[in-house]
Amino acid sequence: MDNRVFTVSEENNGERIDKVIAQLDTTLTRSAVQKLIEENNVTVNGKVPAKNLKLKTGDEITVIVPEPVLPEALPENIPLDIVYEDSDLLVVNKPKGMVVHPATSNYSGTLVNALLYHCGDSLSGINGVLRPGIVHRIDKDTSGLLIVAKNDFSHRLLAEQIKVHSFTRKYQAVVYGNLKDDEGTINAPIGRHPTDRKKMAVTEKNSRNAVTHYKVLRRYNGFTHIELKLETGRTHQIRVHMAYIGHAVAGDAVYGPKKVITSLNGQCLHAYYISFEHPRTKQTITLSSPLPKYFTDFLKSLN
């Protein structure tokens, strides 16, 4: 449950409550606000308001946004590109366009649905019924390697490796523009965007440290093909960091230029390499994935 408190400013004096709340909280539509009012999840100065109440300057609005009730993830017979598997873990090559786990707008067709079919009950339960086995994530429109834990023992040890930065993750991307240096490090904290709750941003407020290393692989006219190594694993980290230094990932509709390269169907970003210590055998497992067709086709077009 999420409690949000707002104070009505002079510019909103005399306006309807649903309109004002939708303006003050961009995550809520006007119809969603009306539903919250009907369910007594909104108060004005401590009292439940009428849905057409006209607000006054200084009124204090409290909005209670209940946690969404999500159905349990169900097994689905979706083909998986598995590059490694044993009794403790597996590594899957996730295609572009596949969501990792169910959420409000995606209840089916996710990687978790496919994993439940493939693994049955053999998935760790540390992250709950909607994220069984998921140790780390990659975005829907990012392709590449993702590790999945089959039991809690493996999950804990793999998560610890990520925490202490001994779990190596490398990506390849095509970014806009010509990077000044052949290699470099972006060390800038990432947190929720101050005005758009669906986005992340480089910010000092309510943020966590984030470090990304990059290296130029090849330069093109107006674009650069780079390799990236994550030291931390924040939401949208590569996309936010590259946009922050003025070189957004090509095809990124969220952090890139308004004129999107639609042929890419999302960002040109591929998780091509991982290396980690096997939680049980202690052997080093190193895996790589070739660049997918959408990526190589784009590189050919740049030539």
C-alpha positions as CSV (number, residue, x, y, z in Angstrom):
1,M,0.0,0.0,0.0
2,D,1.3,3.4,-1.0
3,N,0.2,6.6,0.7
4,R,0.7,9.9,-1.2
5,V,0.1,13.3,0.3
6,F,-0.4,16.6,-1.7
7,T,-1.2,20.1,-0.7
8,V,-3.4,22.2,-3.1
9,S,-1.7,25.2,-4.5
10,E,-3.3,28.5,-5.4
11,E,-3.2,27.6,-9.1
12,N,-5.5,24.6,-8.5
13,N,-8.0,26.5,-6.3
14,G,-11.5,25.8,-7.4
15,E,-10.7,22.8,-9.6
16,R,-12.2,19.3,-9.4
17,I,-10.4,16.9,-7.2
18,D,-10.0,14.1,-9.8
19,K,-8.4,16.6,-12.2
20,V,-6.0,18.0,-9.6
21,I,-4.8,14.6,-8.4
22,A,-4.2,13.4,-11.9
23,Q,-2.1,16.5,-12.5
24,L,-0.1,16.1,-9.3
25,D,0.5,12.4,-9.7
26,T,1.4,11.4,-13.3
27,T,1.1,7.7,-12.5
28,L,-2.6,8.0,-12.0
29,T,-5.2,8.6,-14.8
30,R,-8.3,10.7,-14.1
31,S,-10.5,7.5,-14.3
32,A,-8.1,5.7,-11.8
33,V,-8.4,8.6,-9.4
34,Q,-12.2,8.5,-9.6
35,K,-12.1,4.8,-8.8
36,L,-9.9,5.5,-5.8
37,I,-12.4,8.1,-4.6
38,E,-15.3,5.7,-5.0
39,E,-13.4,3.1,-2.9
40,N,-12.7,5.6,-0.1
41,N,-9.0,5.6,-0.8
42,V,-8.9,9.4,-1.0
43,T,-9.3,12.0,1.8
44,V,-9.3,15.8,1.9
45,N,-8.4,17.3,5.2
46,G,-9.1,13.9,6.8
47,K,-12.6,13.4,5.3
48,V,-13.8,11.3,2.4
49,P,-14.7,13.8,-0.4
50,A,-17.4,13.8,-3.1
51,K,-16.0,12.8,-6.4
52,N,-16.8,16.2,-7.9
53,L,-15.5,18.2,-5.0
54,K,-13.9,21.6,-5.9
55,L,-10.7,22.0,-4.0
56,K,-9.4,25.1,-2.1
57,T,-5.9,26.4,-1.6
58,G,-4.2,24.7,1.3
59,D,-6.4,21.6,1.2
60,E,-4.4,18.4,2.1
61,I,-5.1,15.4,-0.1
62,T,-4.1,11.9,1.0
63,V,-4.3,9.2,-1.7
64,I,-3.9,5.6,-0.8
65,V,-2.9,3.4,-3.7
66,P,-3.4,-0.3,-2.9
67,E,-0.9,-2.8,-4.1
68,P,-2.1,-4.5,-7.3
69,V,-3.4,-8.0,-6.8
70,L,-1.6,-10.1,-9.3
71,P,-2.5,-13.7,-10.2
72,E,0.0,-16.5,-9.6
73,A,2.3,-17.1,-12.6
74,L,1.3,-20.2,-14.6
75,P,3.5,-22.5,-16.7
76,E,3.4,-21.9,-20.4
77,N,4.9,-24.0,-23.2
78,I,7.2,-21.3,-24.6
79,P,10.5,-22.3,-26.3
80,L,13.6,-21.3,-24.5
81,D,17.2,-20.9,-25.8
82,I,19.1,-22.5,-23.0
83,V,22.9,-22.1,-23.2
84,Y,23.7,-23.9,-19.9
85,E,21.8,-26.0,-17.4
86,D,22.5,-28.3,-14.4
87,S,20.6,-29.3,-11.3
88,D,21.4,-25.9,-9.6
89,L,20.9,-23.3,-12.3
90,L,20.4,-22.5,-15.9
91,V,21.4,-19.7,-18.2
92,V,18.9,-18.6,-20.9
93,N,19.4,-16.4,-23.9
94,K,16.4,-14.1,-23.7
95,P,15.0,-12.7,-27.0
96,K,14.2,-9.1,-27.5
97,G,10.6,-8.4,-26.7
98,M,10.2,-11.0,-23.9
99,V,9.3,-9.7,-20.4
100,V,11.3,-11.4,-17.6
101,H,8.5,-11.8,-15.1
102,P,4.7,-11.2,-14.8
103,A,3.6,-7.7,-13.8
104,T,0.4,-5.6,-14.0
105,S,0.5,-5.3,-17.8
106,N,2.0,-8.7,-18.5
107,Y,0.5,-11.8,-16.9
108,S,1.6,-14.3,-19.5
109,G,4.1,-14.9,-22.2
110,T,7.0,-14.0,-19.9
111,L,10.3,-15.8,-19.2
112,V,9.0,-16.9,-15.8
113,N,6.0,-18.6,-17.5
114,A,8.3,-20.5,-19.8
115,L,10.7,-21.4,-16.9
116,L,7.8,-22.8,-14.8
117,Y,6.9,-25.1,-17.7
118,H,10.5,-26.2,-18.3
119,C,11.6,-26.6,-14.7
120,G,8.4,-27.4,-12.9
121,D,8.9,-27.0,-9.1
122,S,12.7,-26.7,-9.5
123,L,13.0,-22.9,-9.1
124,S,14.2,-20.9,-6.1
125,G,11.4,-19.2,-4.2
126,I,13.4,-16.3,-2.7
127,N,11.8,-13.7,-4.9
128,G,8.2,-15.0,-4.5
129,V,5.7,-16.6,-6.7
130,L,5.9,-14.0,-9.5
131,R,9.7,-14.1,-9.8
132,P,10.7,-17.7,-9.1
133,G,14.4,-18.3,-9.9
134,I,15.1,-14.8,-11.1
135,V,18.5,-13.6,-9.7
136,H,18.9,-10.6,-12.0
137,R,16.8,-9.0,-14.8
138,I,17.3,-7.5,-18.2
139,D,14.7,-5.2,-19.8
140,K,12.0,-6.4,-22.1
141,D,13.7,-5.0,-25.2
142,T,17.2,-6.0,-24.2
143,S,18.3,-9.4,-25.5
144,G,20.8,-11.8,-24.0
145,L,22.0,-13.9,-21.2
146,L,20.2,-14.3,-17.9
147,I,21.0,-16.6,-15.0
148,V,18.2,-18.5,-13.2
149,A,18.5,-20.3,-9.9
150,K,16.8,-23.7,-9.4
151,N,17.1,-23.6,-5.6
152,D,17.5,-21.2,-2.7
153,F,21.0,-22.3,-2.0
154,S,22.2,-21.3,-5.5
155,H,20.1,-18.1,-5.5
156,R,21.7,-16.8,-2.3
157,L,25.3,-17.5,-3.4
158,L,24.7,-16.1,-6.9
159,A,23.0,-12.9,-5.5
160,E,26.0,-12.5,-3.2
161,Q,28.4,-12.6,-6.1
162,I,26.4,-9.8,-7.8
163,K,26.4,-7.8,-4.6
164,V,30.2,-8.0,-4.2
165,H,30.8,-7.4,-8.0
166,S,32.5,-10.8,-8.6
167,F,29.8,-11.7,-11.1
168,T,30.9,-10.3,-14.5
169,R,28.2,-9.1,-17.0
170,K,29.1,-7.5,-20.3
171,Y,26.9,-6.0,-22.9
172,Q,27.3,-4.7,-26.5
173,A,25.3,-1.7,-27.7
174,V,25.1,0.8,-30.5
175,V,24.8,4.3,-29.2
176,Y,24.2,7.7,-30.9
177,G,27.1,9.9,-31.7
178,N,30.8,9.6,-31.5
179,L,32.3,9.0,-28.1
180,K,35.2,11.2,-27.3
181,D,37.3,8.6,-25.5
182,D,38.0,5.0,-26.5
183,E,37.1,3.8,-23.1
184,G,35.8,5.3,-19.8
185,T,33.7,4.9,-16.7
186,I,30.4,6.5,-15.8
187,N,30.0,6.8,-12.0
188,A,26.7,8.5,-11.3
189,P,23.9,7.6,-8.9
190,I,20.6,6.4,-10.3
191,G,17.1,6.8,-8.7
192,R,13.5,7.2,-9.7
193,H,12.9,10.1,-12.1
194,P,11.6,13.2,-10.1
195,T,8.5,13.7,-12.3
196,D,8.0,10.4,-14.2
197,R,7.7,7.4,-11.9
198,K,8.1,5.0,-14.9
199,K,11.6,6.3,-15.7
200,M,14.9,6.3,-13.9
201,A,17.4,9.1,-13.8
202,V,20.8,10.2,-12.6
203,T,19.9,12.0,-9.4
204,E,21.2,12.5,-5.9
205,K,17.8,12.2,-4.3
206,N,16.7,8.7,-3.1
207,S,19.3,7.1,-5.4
208,R,21.9,4.3,-5.3
209,N,25.5,4.4,-6.6
210,A,25.8,3.1,-10.1
211,V,29.0,2.4,-12.1
212,T,29.3,1.5,-15.8
213,H,32.5,0.9,-17.8
214,Y,32.5,1.2,-21.6
215,K,34.9,0.5,-24.4
216,V,34.6,1.5,-28.1
217,L,34.6,-1.4,-30.5
218,R,34.0,0.4,-33.7
219,R,33.0,3.9,-34.8
220,Y,30.4,4.7,-37.5
221,N,29.0,7.8,-39.0
222,G,26.8,9.2,-36.3
223,F,26.9,6.0,-34.1
224,T,29.4,4.0,-32.0
225,H,29.5,0.3,-31.3
226,I,30.6,-0.3,-27.7
227,E,31.1,-2.9,-25.1
228,L,29.8,-2.2,-21.5
229,K,30.7,-3.8,-18.2
230,L,28.4,-3.4,-15.2
231,E,29.9,-2.9,-11.8
232,T,26.4,-2.4,-10.3
233,G,23.0,-3.5,-11.5
234,R,20.5,-0.7,-11.3
235,T,17.2,-0.6,-13.2
236,H,17.9,0.7,-16.8
237,Q,21.5,1.4,-15.7
238,I,23.2,1.3,-19.1
239,R,20.3,3.2,-20.9
240,V,20.3,5.9,-18.2
241,H,24.0,6.3,-18.0
242,M,24.6,6.5,-21.8
243,A,21.8,9.0,-22.1
244,Y,23.3,11.0,-19.2
245,I,26.6,11.4,-21.1
246,G,24.8,12.4,-24.3
247,H,25.1,9.0,-26.1
248,A,21.7,7.3,-25.7
249,V,21.4,3.7,-26.9
250,A,20.1,3.5,-30.5
251,G,16.4,2.7,-30.7
252,D,15.7,3.6,-27.0
253,A,12.2,5.2,-27.0
254,V,12.4,6.1,-23.3
255,Y,15.8,7.7,-22.9
256,G,16.8,8.4,-26.5
257,P,15.8,11.2,-29.0
258,K,12.1,11.7,-29.8
259,K,12.7,10.4,-33.3
260,V,13.1,6.7,-32.7
261,I,14.7,4.2,-35.0
262,T,11.5,2.0,-35.2
263,S,13.2,-0.8,-37.2
264,L,15.1,-1.8,-34.1
265,N,11.9,-2.4,-32.1
266,G,13.6,-1.2,-28.9
267,Q,17.1,-0.4,-27.7
268,C,20.1,-2.0,-29.6
269,L,21.5,-3.6,-26.4
270,H,22.6,-7.2,-26.0
271,A,23.8,-9.0,-22.8
272,Y,26.4,-11.1,-24.5
273,Y,28.8,-12.3,-21.8
274,I,28.5,-13.6,-18.2
275,S,31.1,-15.2,-15.9
276,F,30.5,-16.4,-12.4
277,E,31.5,-19.0,-9.8
278,H,29.3,-22.0,-9.7
279,P,27.6,-21.9,-6.3
280,R,28.2,-25.7,-5.6
281,T,31.2,-26.8,-7.6
282,K,33.1,-23.4,-7.2
283,Q,34.2,-23.7,-10.8
284,T,34.2,-20.6,-13.0
285,I,31.4,-20.7,-15.6
286,T,32.0,-18.3,-18.6
287,L,29.3,-18.1,-21.3
288,S,28.8,-15.8,-24.3
289,S,26.0,-15.2,-26.8
290,P,26.5,-14.2,-30.4
291,L,24.9,-10.9,-31.5
292,P,21.3,-11.4,-32.6
293,K,20.1,-10.7,-36.1
294,Y,18.5,-7.3,-35.3
295,F,21.8,-6.1,-33.9
296,T,24.0,-7.4,-36.8
297,D,21.5,-6.1,-39.4
298,F,21.7,-2.7,-37.9
299,L,25.5,-2.8,-37.9
300,K,25.4,-3.7,-41.6
301,S,23.1,-0.8,-42.3
302,L,25.6,1.5,-40.7
303,N,28.3,0.3,-43.1
